[in-house]
Amino acid sequence: MACFRTSARICRQFLFNNSSSTKFSAVFSSPRWMSSGNYEYIIVEKKGEKNNVGFIQLNRPKALNALCKGLMSELDQAVQKFEKDDDVGCIVLTGSDRAFAAGADIKEMQTKEFSDVWRGNFLSEWDALSRCSKPVIAAVNGFALGGGCEVAMMCDIIYAGDKAQFGQPEITLGTIPGAGGTQRLCKAVGKSKAMEMVLTANRISAEEAEKAGLVSKVVPAAELVNEAIKTAEKISSFSKIATGMCKEAVNAGYEMSLKEGLHFEKRLFHASFASNDRREGMTAFSEKRPPKFTDS
Ligand SMILES: CC(C)=CC(=O)SCCNC(=O)CCNC(=O)[C@H](O)C(C)(C)COP(=O)(O)OP(=O)(O)OC[C@H]1O[C@@H](n2cnc3c(N)ncnc32)[C@H](O)[C@@H]1OP(=O)(O)O
């Protein structure tokens, strides 16, 4: 029975992800697909007209995408896979209409002892998104609570559907945020709002999150994923060296003093002059034609 369920899931995933018979034979003749694409908790595809957007959908609907160990491990694998994929210039991470993610899996954490979480350095394995050198867009519909809000904040850009809700309700469980929910939130919405959210478990709407600075754009829920993919396609059309440098400069500058950040940015700008893409970009402008970036 278990074997039947697994086969059925694989078939469903295959039918969802692939449409042509050419892909059929290529996929089933490849043993790598079985080991690298056979996800239980996420759906992984490449999207966009040029297939250059890495798309990851959290897919544990019955538990509102609660972030269990298996899901986080699959997310890590998928991010690493896209990181190594030369065609992918940007990643979109989304959930369902009801929940981006309702936080770390409470039932999985429930029986853990201090020694388990301390010695196992619990949550350290959640760093995949923060380590990714390619830009990641979170497309948030529904609940983004606790670890769900934290995962969204690990992304570089957050787009929200108009019904999205953000919050850090860990206080109601007798604990506190542990994957950046205090510090990242503080930097995004300011100390007073962050303090209010973590101390009261009050949620903020997409609109409030946009006003406070947590979210860069709010769109109607039904349009959210397409909007995020459109932006990801645009980012993917640029030089990956330049987009990587932009991401590094913004992230490093965010942590540094103004003086250090300005210096770091200028040095990266200088370094961009070593790339073919910088020469191509400026030449194309002068010749009034679109650039052809080679990521070199
Ligand atoms: C990362 C760190 C350091 C910490 C954390 O993230 S702690 C978790 C923080 N998140 C929360 O506290 C949110 C918990 N969830 C809720 O409060 C509610 O589920 C809700 C407000 C998001 C939605 O309520 P609703 O009444 O619409 O739906 P439920 O019946 O409550 O949920 C449906 C289904 O999902 C299971 N669920 C939801 N969230 C989690 C979770 N975080 N961990 C494990 N399971 C979760 C819920 O139990 C229910 O499943 P069952 O019917 O099988 O019990």
The ligand as an ORCA input file, in Angstrom:
! r2SCAN-3c Opt
* xyz 0 1
  C      10.731     28.712     14.325
  C      10.395     28.867     15.733
  C      11.528     29.181     16.599
  C       9.186     28.715     16.303
  C       7.911     28.537     15.653
  O       7.686     28.731     14.492
  S       6.707     28.007     16.707
  C       5.249     27.965     15.722
  C       4.657     29.309     15.561
  N       3.382     29.215     14.883
  C       2.238     29.133     15.543
  O       2.160     29.166     16.741
  C       0.982     29.005     14.692
  C       0.264     27.715     15.002
  N      -0.947     27.584     14.225
  C      -2.058     28.269     14.524
  O      -2.128     29.083     15.401
  C      -3.279     27.967     13.709
  O      -3.097     26.721     13.087
  C      -3.537     29.025     12.611
  C      -3.966     30.335     13.273
  C      -2.337     29.264     11.719
  C      -4.703     28.531     11.693
  O      -5.823     28.196     12.489
  P      -7.011     27.345     11.866
  O      -8.041     27.206     12.896
  O      -7.413     27.955     10.563
  O      -6.356     25.931     11.487
  P      -5.918     24.774     12.492
  O      -7.027     23.796     12.600
  O      -5.373     25.324     13.734
  O      -4.700     24.126     11.661
  C      -4.888     23.178     10.627
  C      -3.930     22.024     10.856
  O      -2.587     22.533     10.776
  C      -1.887     22.164     11.980
  N      -0.888     23.192     12.271
  C      -1.016     24.524     12.131
  N       0.098     25.138     12.497
  C       0.962     24.185     12.896
  C       2.301     24.204     13.392
  N       2.992     25.358     13.511
  N       2.868     23.037     13.714
  C       2.216     21.868     13.557
  N       0.949     21.779     13.066
  C       0.341     22.929     12.745
  C      -2.958     22.073     13.029
  O      -2.534     21.347     14.135
  C      -4.083     21.410     12.242
  O      -3.801     20.051     12.097
  P      -4.682     18.946     12.897
  O      -6.108     19.247     12.580
  O      -4.181     17.648     12.358
  O      -4.354     19.147     14.353
*
